[in-house]
Amino acid sequence: MKGSRILAYILKAMLLSAVILVMALHPIHAEAAEASDYIKIGLKYGTNVMSQSIQSPDGFVLGSVSENGFTETLPLPGYQELIATVQDGHVELRDSGGVLISADIGINGCLMPYGEGDHCILSVDGQRYRGGILLKVSNNTLSVINYLTMNEYLYGVVHREMGQSNPLEALKAQAITARTFAEVGRGRHYENGFDLCAVTHCQVYGGCKDEYASTTRAVDETDGMIIRYRGEPAEVYYHKNSGGHTQNSEDEWSTRTPYLRGVPDAYSPEYTWQVTMNFDTLYQKLLQAQLDPGTVKSVAIGGRDGSGAVSSLIIQGEKGEVELSKSRIRTVLGNSLVRSRHFVIGENYTGNLPSGSNIKLTMLSANGMKTVTDPGTIHVLSERGKAQAVVVTSLSLTKGNGTVKLEAPEKEPGDFDDSITANRGALILTGRGYGHGVGMSQDGAIEMAKQGMGFMDILNYYFTDIEVD
């Protein structure tokens, strides 16, 4: 027994000497990217995680993260696995054999891969990630956070949000929109110790397994580009399919945002859905939302917004009436069931979406002003010289120093028959589109790219009066 303890002391002394030698031969290097370039993505948090194994083929570098970036403190080459464990409110670090590496890595302790290059990847639960793994304790539970550059993060986002096989220009539009969302969303999970989560609440992020040549190219070729409104980063959104018309921000939520204006969307291909929900299930969903009209007797559409989407759903119960408005319709009934607010009650989608803007185009001629068309839609040439349809919501005519801006009238909902009421024990909804409808339609962006339009054409179509730089 005594001989074993002596051997252990000798091995620890040899390990310490080796680390000192490595530090001399492999000086601690500063990160190439600026600290502001990095973002923190929550992989695990808020669950009862007490221990986490992390792997690296070439070893680790232990350090800490601050507003100045990552600071290295101890290189650990040759360790292919380390285990972080919560101990008395802090993180303890051991090797795979149980040997203590650090009794407390600090409140912002972080593991980076040893060495440099694309082969330097860390693994968590068999999933590979770029950058480092930040380990924090919250409510005596371990939070596992990926600390990496913005572009490295986007490499693992674009395919999950759009799909790597789509046209490059659509992927570029997605990359810029996702980068802008992430930049504006920094600190969204501040109380959890990171910026964004890795699921649909923020943006879906899959790490290295979701990297492809096409999506990496889209990120790299738009490096640093974000969407701005009057010089400031814009709070942008995107969704799968507009159902034929995107939404004004205030029609979905509450705040009017000038660059989130609804537009008729002929580019989004038809996406139809139907759901049947019996009144008992509907009643349980209302109770879960702390709404209790009593046993459901009938359901009717109470109104539509300017895009033709349902703005009000009236549910009559034996004890009273409940009205669901705007986004709360889908939130209460289920976003995956009621896929958009472009729906009708019944088995057939009746009615039409609002027509395009109605602006009289005028031109100056030798004989004075002359009205030449009243189309609502005009055709212009894109950056690549392709003819594309543009729905006119405003038009500025300039001559000399004078400019006249023509605005489209407010659009009215289409010709829907909303007299139908569900009153036979079940609610049948038939609809079009998928998502909240605000901002960029991903299906529409893909179709525009297939027609030869560039990412700037796409972004300027779905976002109003923006700049991209």
N, C-alpha and C positions, 0 to 999 in steps of 0.2 A: 504493500500500500504506500509506504514511504517513498519507495523508488518510483512509483507512478506519479506521485506529486512532484518529485524533482524533475522527472521527464516533462511534465506539463509546464513547469516554470521555464525549462530550457526552450521548449517549443514556442512559448509566448515571447521569450526574449528574442528568439530568432525571427519571429514574425515582426516584432517591432523594428528590429534592425533592417529587415527587408523593406518595410514601409519607408523608413528614413532614406534608404538607398534609392528607392523608386522616386521619392520626392526630389532627390538631388538630380537623378537622371531624367526625370520627366517632370519639369517644373509645371506648377499649376498655371493653366492658361486662362485668359479672360474670354468670355463668350463673345463671338463675333457680332451677334445682333445686339441692338440697343435693348435696354430693359423694357422700354415701352412697346417693343415688338412682341413681347411675350404675353401669353394669355393662359389662364388657369381653367382647366376643364374638369368638373367633378365626375369621377368614374364611380365612386362608392361614397355614400354619405347618408346620414340619417338612419342607418340600419345598425343592428347589433354586431358590428364587425370588430373583433378584438385583436385579430392577427392577420397579417398579409405577407405572403411569399412573393418575392420579386426576383426575376432571373435576368441575367445579362451574360452573353457569351464571352465577353472580354473583360469582365469585371466592372467595378463601380467607382464613382467618385462621390464621397459624402460631402455635403455642403449645406448652405442655407440660402433662402430666397428673401430678398428685400426689395424696396422700391428701386434700388440700384441694379437689380438683377441677381444672378446666381453667383455666390462666392464659394469657391472650393476650400475645403479644410483638410480632407484626408483622402488620398487615393487608395483604392482597395483593388488592385489588379489581381486577377486569378480567382476571385470569388465569383462563382457562377450563380449563386443563390444567396440571398439574404432574407431574413425574416424579421419584420417589424411587428412589435407587440405593444399593446397598451398596458402600461404599468404605472399605477398611482397617478394617473392624469397626464403622463408624458409617454413618448415613444421610445422604446428600447429596441436596439438593433443587435441581432445575433447572426452568426453564419449558420449554414445548414446542419452543422454538427453541434450546435448549441453554444459555441464559444461566444462570449460577449464581445461585441465590437464597440458599442456605445451604450451607456446606461441612460442617456437622454440626448436625443439628437436636436433638441430645441423646438420651439413652437413653430418654426418654419423650416424644419429639416427636410432636405431634398436629396434624392439619389439621382445622379446622372450616369450615363454609360461611360466607361473608361475608354479613352482614345477619341478618335475623330473619324468622320466619314459616315456614309449612308448605312454602313453595316452596324453602326452603334445604335442598337435598339434594345429597349427594356420590355420585358414581358410580365403581364399581370393576368393570372388565371388563364394562361395560354394565349392571351391576346397581346399582340406586339404594338408598341407605341413609340413614336419619336419623342425627343426631348427627355425630360426627367419625370420622376414620380415624387411629388410633394406629399408628405405625411403629416397630418394634423389630428389632434384629439379634440372632439367636441362632445360634451355630455358623456364623457368616459367611453366614447365610441370612436373608432379609427375612421378618418376620412382619407380616401385615396384620390389624389388629384394629379392630372397630367399637366405638366408645366412645359410649354413648348412655344415656338414662334407662331405667328398668325398664319403664315403660309403652310407650315407643317400641319397645323390644325385643319385648314381648308382642304388639304390633300385627302383627309379622312372624312370630309363632309360632303363634297360636291356629288360624288357618286351616290351616297345614301339619300340625298335630297332630290337628285334628278335622274341619275343613271348614266354610266360612262359611255354607253353606245349611242347617245344622242349627238346631234351636230355640234361641232366645236363652238360656233358662235352662241348657241344656246347655253352651253356649258360655261362660256365666259360670262354671259349675263348672270348665270346662277352664281358663279364665283364672286363677282363684284357685289351682288345683292347679299350673299351670305357674309362676305367680309364686312360690308357696311352694317349689317345686323349685329355682327359680333362686336364691331368697334363701338357702336352706340350702346350695345348691351353689356359692356364691361361692368362688373359689379352687380349684375342682376341677382346673383346668389351670394352677395356680400356676407350675409349672416352665416352662411355655410363655409366661408373661407375661400371661395373661388368666384370666377366670373360667370361662366355658363355651365349648364349641365349637358350631358351627352345624349339626351332624348328629346322627344318632340316638344316639350315645354320650351326649349330654346332651339337648338338645331341638332339633328341626329348626327352623331360622330362615331365612327367605327374604328379609328386607328389605322394601322398599316394594312390590315386585311382589305380595306376598302379603297386602297390607292390603285389607280390605273394610269397608264400613259396619257390617255386623253384628258382626264380630269386634272392630272398634275400639270399638263401643258396649259390648260385653261387657267389654272391658278398662277403659274409662272408668267404667262404672257399678259396677265392683268395685274402684275405685282404692284401692291400698294394702292390700286385704284379703288375709290369708294364713291358713292353717290352723295352729292351735296345739294342743299337748297339754300340759296343766298350765302354761299360760302361755308355753311355749317354742315357737318355730317347729318344725313337724313335718317329718320326712324322708319325704315322701309320694311315691307312685309311681302310674302309671296305665298301662293297656294297652288294646288294641283290644276284645277280647271274652273274657269269663271262661270260656266253655264251659259255663256253668251253675253255677259255684261259684268264688268268688275264693279266693286262697291266704293262709294264714298266712305271715308273712315268714320264719319259721324253716323252713318246709317248702320254700321256694324257694331261700333262701340259708342263713344260719346263725344270725343273731341274731334273738331274739324281740323284736318291737316291739309294745307294747300297743295301739297304735291301728291296726296293720296286721293285723287278724284276718280270716280267711276267712269269707265269708257265702254261703249259698245265693243264687243270683242268677237269679230268674225273669225279670228284665227284659232281660237280654242275649238278643237273638234268636239262633236256631240258626245256628251258623257251622261248617260241616263241611269237612273236608279229607282228602286221602289222598295218600300218597307211597309209591313203590316204590323200593327201593335194593338193588342186587345186592350180594352179599357182597364182591366185589372192591372196589367203591366204599367200602363200609363199612370194610373193612380199611385202605384208604388214609386215610380220615378218622381212624381210630384211630392210625395211624402219625404223622400230622400233630400229633396231641395227645400224642405221645411215649408211646403205649400199644401194646404188641405181644404179643397173645395167639397170634400165628401165624395161619395161614389160618383164616378164620371157618367154624365148623361149625354153630352154632345161636345163636339169640337168643330170650330169654324174659323176661317181666316178673317182676321179683323182689319187688315190693311196691307198695302204694299208700298215700298219706297220707290224712288225715281228710277231704279234699275229694273224694277219688276219683281224684286225679291220680297218675300213675305216679311213684313215688319211687325206683325201682331198676330198671335194665335190665341183665340178665346176658348177656354175650357170651362164648360158649365157642369157643376156638380150639384148634388142634392142639398149641400149646405151653402153654396155660393158660387161665385165666378172667379176664375184665375186667368190673368192675361200674361202671356209670355211675350217679351219684346226683343227685337234685334238678336244679338248673339245668344241671349239666354234661351231662345227657342232650341237651338242645337245643344247647348250646354246641358239643359235639363233633360231633353229627350234622348240625347246621345249623339255626339259628333260623328261617330262611325256609322250610325243608323240613318240619321237625317243628314245627308252628306253636304247639303247646301241649303240656303233659304230660297232657292229658285224651285218651288214645288207647288203642286196643287193637291187638293183633297180628291181622291178618286184614283181610278186605274189608268186614266188617259191624261196626258199632259196637254191641257187646252190653253188657248191664248197665245199671244206673241210678246216677245220682249219689246221694250220701247224702241221706236225708230231712232235713227241717228240724228245728229244735230241739224237744225234747219237754218242755215246761214245763206243769205243772198250774197254771192260773190259779185263784186263790181270792178270794172276796170276803166282806167282813163283812156279816152280816145280823142281824136281830133274834134269830134263833135260833143265832147263832154262825157259825163259818167254814163255807163251803160251796164245794165244787169245782164250777165251772160249765162248764169246758171243758178240753180237752187237745189243742190244735190244732197247736202248733208255729208257726202263723202267725196273727196277729191283724190286724184292719183298724183304722186310725186315720185321723183327718182331718189333712191337711197344712195348711200356713199359708194356703193358698188355699181351704180347705174341701173339698178333693177327698179321697175315700176312697182309701187306698192300703194295699197289703199290706205287712206288716212281719214279717220272720222274727225271732222272739224268740230271742236268745242269753242275755239276762238280764232280769230284771224286778224292780223295786223297789216294794214295797208300803209305804205310809207311813200311819200313824195317830198323831196327836198328835206326840210327840217320838220315836216308835219307827219304825225302818225295817228291813224284812227284805228282803234281796236274794236272789232265786232265780236259780241258775245252771243253764244247760242242760248236760246230760251231754256228754261228748266224742263227737263224731260218728264213726261207723265208715264205712269205704269202702262204696260201693254193691255191688250184686250183679254183679260182673264175672266172666266166665269167663277166667281168666288161665292156664288149663292149656295153651293153644295155644302151640306153639313153632315159630318159623321155622327150618326146617332143609333147605330145598330150593334153596339158592343165592341166595335173595332175601328181603328183609324188606319186608313190606307193613304199613304203619301207617295206621289210620283214626281220625281224631280230631275233636274239637270245640274251638272257641275259637282265639284268636290272641294270643300274648303271654305274659309271665311270670305273669300272673294276680294280682299283688299290687296292692292298692289299688283305684282307680276303674276300672271297665270303661267305656270310652267309648261302646260300643254300648248298654250298659245305661243310661248317663246320658242318651243321646239318647232312648231309649224312655220313660224316666221323664218327661222334659220333654214328650214328645208326649202323655203321659197327664195333663198339667196340673200336674206337681210342679215346685217351685222349686229353685234351685241349692242351698239349704240342705238340702232333703230329700235331694237326690242325695249331697251330701258326707257328711251324717250316716249315710246308708245304707252307703256304702262304707268310711268311716273310723270307728273306734270311739272314743267318748268324747272328741270333739274340740270345740274352739271355733273360730269364724271371726270375725276382726275386722281 
